[in-house]
Amino acid sequence: MNYVLSSQADADLEGIYEYTLTTWGRDQFLIYRRAIEEALNAVAANPMLPGSKARDDLLENVRLYRVEHHYIAYRVRRRRVEVGRILHECMHFEALVSEEQFESL
């Protein structure tokens, strides 16, 4: 299975990468980028990946998967993984995960 990023998830990644590069430097940026890419590929390979959690309280059929200090919010539709957001662990998921993020997919 493959994955597709919503425009908001793409913007989330840009922000994460920019912050990491600016705050922690190139080496940490490369490490973190690789970790996120590996997590996205793992979720695409197995959407029910151990460690992922159903979060129907946020949005029907949405799951969260933790990677370092971030969570990938995704669902499976049309035989692919749709990634709606990639959020820091301190963010208010209830306010930031909605159907709106998935509409562009």
N, C-alpha and C positions, 0 to 999 in steps of 0.2 A: 504494500500500500504506500502511496506517497502522501506528502502533506503540503498544504497551502496556507500561507500566512494572510490574515486580513490586513488591510492597510493600517489598522491600529496596532496589530502585533508587529508589523514591520517598523512602525514608528517607535514602539516599545523597545525593540532590539537596537535601533539606532541610538536611542537615549541611553540604554544600558551600556552599549559599547563605547559611546562618547564619554560617559561618566567614568567607566573603568579605565579607559586610556588616560584621561586627564588626571584622575585621582590616584591611580595605582601604577600607571606606566605600561609600556608596551608588552613586557613579559607577562604581566598579570592579564592584560587585555587578551593576548593570544591564548592563554590558559582558559580564561572564562569563555571566550568565543567558542573554543573547541568543546568545552563542556556543554554549552547550550546546543551546539550543532549535533553533538552525539545524543543528547537527550531528545531532540526533535526527531532524529532518525530512529531512535529506540521506540518512541511513541508511535511513529509511523509503521514500524515493523510489528508492533504488538500494542494496540491501543488499550488493552486491558493489562498492561505491564504491571508487575508487582510494584507496589508503592504508589500507583495512581489511585485516585479516589473519586468516586462518583460524587458530584455536587449538584444534584437536581434542585437543591434549595436555591442555587444561583440561577440556573437555567436548565431546562429539561435536557437530559443526555450529555451534560457537560461534565468533564472530568478534569482534575488537576493533577499535575505531575511536578514534583519538586526537583529543581536543579540548582544546587548551591543555595543562594538566598532568593531565588525567584521561583515562581510557579508558572507553568505553561497551562493555560486554560484552553481546552480543545473539545471537539466532538467528532464523531464519525458520521459522515453523510456522503451519499453518492460515491461510495467505495473509496473514500479518501479521508484523511484526517484534516479537519479544519481548525486552525489555530486562531482563536479570537483575540487573545491577549497573552502577554508575558509580563507578569506583575511581581514586584518586590514583595517579600514576605510581610512587610509592615503595611502594605496598602490595604484599603478597605474593599475586599473583593466584591461584597454585595453591591456596592455602588458602581463598580467598574466593569463587571461582567454582565453583559446583557445581549439580547438578540441583535441589537444595533451593530455590534462589532462583527457579527457573523453574516450580516446582510450583504456585504460586498463580495462574499465568496461564491 
